[in-house]
Amino acid sequence: MSTLQCTHRDHTITAQVEEHPGIPTPWAGGCRITTPDGKQSRRLALPVNAAFLSELENAQRASLAHGRWLVDQHLDHQQALF
């Protein structure tokens, strides 16, 4: 399985999707954010109402989008990442 990654506003966002076999929506979305100075966040899960998806690619893309939103909140509204 490949891991999607992107750079947004000098922060590296890596999708960290976990599989939960046996349920209709087995992919739990989440991401890890690395700051420009190298500090890395814990795995940040998608919000509960959107956390589980049925397809891996959709879960990865949603995870990256959530990571970009978190970086924007951190930089524009002083929300903590760590």
N, C-alpha and C positions, 0 to 999 in steps of 0.2 A: 504494500500500500504506500503510495507516495503522499508526502505531506505538503500541503500548499503553504506558501509563505509570501508575504508582501512587505513593502516598506511604505510607511505613511508618516509624513512629517518627521522624518529621520528616526522613526521607531520601527523596529522589525516586529512584525506580527506573524506568528506561526499558528496554524490551525492544529488543535489537539483534540481530535475526535475519538471518542471511546465507543467500542461496540458492546451492546448488550443483547446477545442472541436470544431468540425465542419470543420476542415481542414484535408487534407489527411495525413499530418505529424504533429500530435497534441502534440508531446512531445518535449519541449524545454530543452535541456541539460544545466547543470550548476553545480557548486560545491562550497563548502565552505571549507576553509583550516584553521586548528587550529595548531598553532606552539607549540613546546614543552613547552614554557613558558605560554601557555594558551590564547595567543592573537588570535582572530578569524577574518578572512577576511569577506568581504561582499560576496554576491553570485557572483561568477565569471562565466559568461556565456561562452558557447562554441563559437568559431569563427562563424561569420554569415553564411559562406558557409557550415557549418556542424551543425548548432544550432538546427534544427528541425529534429526529427526522427519519424518513424512510429510505433515503438514498445518501450514500457516502458523499458524493460530490456536492449535493445541496447542503449537507451538514458542514462541509469544509468551507464553502462559500459564505454561508451564514456566519460561521465562526470568524472569518476574516472581516466581514462587514461589522460584526459586533466589536471586534478589536479596534477597527478604525474609529468607530463611534466612541469607544472608551478613551482612545488617545485624544480625540477632539475634546471630550469632556475634561480630561486631565489638563490639557494645554489651555483651553479657553475658559474653563470654569473652575480651575484649581481642585478638581476631584482627585483623590488619591488613587494611585494604581497599586500601591503596596500596603 
